[in-house]
Amino acid sequence: MAACAVSIAQSTAQLTLFDFAVRYGGEEILLVMPNTDVDTANDRIDNLRRVLDAKTFTSEKLHVTFSAGIAEYRHGSRKEFLIRADNALNDAKNSGRNSTKLA
């Protein structure tokens, strides 16, 4: 699924050459967008959500949606940064899914 999302994001210019996605946890994907402010990241994630929501994967007739938590890295603890992003993701999931929350 991660490869699918990354492929769609790249084809719709939602990712730059400097962005990267990695699997983080069971079903979670960590998308790192260096030198991207929170508002731009939010816009890009919302655009990606719309692209995925409108697409049906024909081989399985699969419809994909996702929730996202966005956190901006501030100098300091990477662990604290990941906790803030994870908390924002949990807020998005708990608010009805297929949404984005900012940390």
C-alpha positions as CSV (number, residue, x, y, z in Angstrom):
1,M,0.0,0.0,0.0
2,A,2.9,2.4,0.8
3,A,4.3,1.9,-2.7
4,C,0.9,2.6,-4.2
5,A,0.5,5.9,-2.2
6,V,4.0,7.0,-3.1
7,S,3.5,6.2,-6.7
8,I,0.3,8.2,-6.9
9,A,1.8,11.1,-4.9
10,Q,4.7,11.3,-7.3
11,S,2.5,11.2,-10.3
12,T,0.4,14.1,-9.0
13,A,3.5,16.1,-8.0
14,Q,2.6,15.9,-4.3
15,L,6.2,14.8,-3.4
16,T,9.4,16.5,-4.2
17,L,12.8,14.9,-4.9
18,F,13.7,15.5,-1.3
19,D,10.6,13.9,0.3
20,F,10.6,10.3,1.3
21,A,8.2,7.7,2.7
22,V,8.9,4.8,5.0
23,R,6.8,2.2,6.7
24,Y,6.5,3.1,10.4
25,G,4.7,0.7,12.6
26,G,2.1,-1.8,11.5
27,E,0.0,0.1,9.0
28,E,1.5,3.5,9.2
29,I,3.7,5.4,6.7
30,L,6.0,8.2,7.8
31,L,6.3,10.8,5.1
32,V,9.2,13.2,5.6
33,M,9.0,16.5,3.8
34,P,12.2,18.4,4.5
35,N,12.1,22.2,4.3
36,T,8.3,22.2,4.1
37,D,6.2,24.3,6.4
38,V,3.1,22.9,8.1
39,D,0.6,24.8,5.9
40,T,2.3,23.5,2.7
41,A,2.5,20.0,4.1
42,N,-1.2,20.1,5.0
43,D,-2.1,21.3,1.5
44,R,0.0,18.6,-0.2
45,I,-1.5,15.8,2.1
46,D,-5.0,17.1,1.4
47,N,-4.4,17.0,-2.3
48,L,-3.0,13.5,-2.0
49,R,-6.1,12.4,-0.1
50,R,-8.3,13.8,-2.8
51,V,-6.3,11.9,-5.5
52,L,-6.5,8.6,-3.6
53,D,-10.2,9.1,-2.7
54,A,-11.1,9.6,-6.4
55,K,-9.1,6.5,-7.6
56,T,-10.3,2.9,-7.6
57,F,-7.6,0.3,-8.0
58,T,-9.2,-1.9,-10.7
59,S,-7.5,-5.2,-10.0
60,E,-9.1,-5.4,-6.5
61,K,-11.8,-2.7,-6.8
62,L,-10.1,-1.2,-3.9
63,H,-10.9,2.3,-2.6
64,V,-8.2,3.9,-0.5
65,T,-8.5,6.6,2.1
66,F,-6.1,7.7,4.9
67,S,-5.8,9.8,7.9
68,A,-2.7,11.9,8.6
69,G,-1.0,13.7,11.5
70,I,1.3,16.5,10.6
71,A,4.1,17.7,12.9
72,E,6.8,20.2,12.2
73,Y,10.3,19.2,13.4
74,R,11.7,21.7,15.9
75,H,15.2,21.6,17.0
76,G,15.4,19.1,19.8
77,S,14.2,15.6,20.4
78,R,13.3,13.5,17.3
79,K,11.4,11.2,19.7
80,E,9.2,14.1,20.9
81,F,8.6,15.1,17.2
82,L,7.4,11.6,16.4
83,I,5.2,11.5,19.4
84,R,3.5,14.8,18.4
85,A,3.0,13.4,14.8
86,D,1.6,10.1,16.2
87,N,-0.8,12.0,18.5
88,A,-2.0,14.1,15.6
89,L,-2.6,11.0,13.6
90,N,-4.6,9.4,16.4
91,D,-6.7,12.6,16.6
92,A,-7.4,12.3,12.9
93,K,-8.3,8.6,13.2
94,N,-10.6,9.4,16.1
95,S,-12.3,12.3,14.3
96,G,-13.9,10.0,11.7
97,R,-10.9,9.0,9.6
98,N,-9.9,10.3,6.2
99,S,-8.8,13.6,7.7
100,T,-5.6,15.5,8.7
101,K,-4.8,16.9,12.1
102,L,-1.9,19.2,12.9
103,A,0.2,18.7,16.0
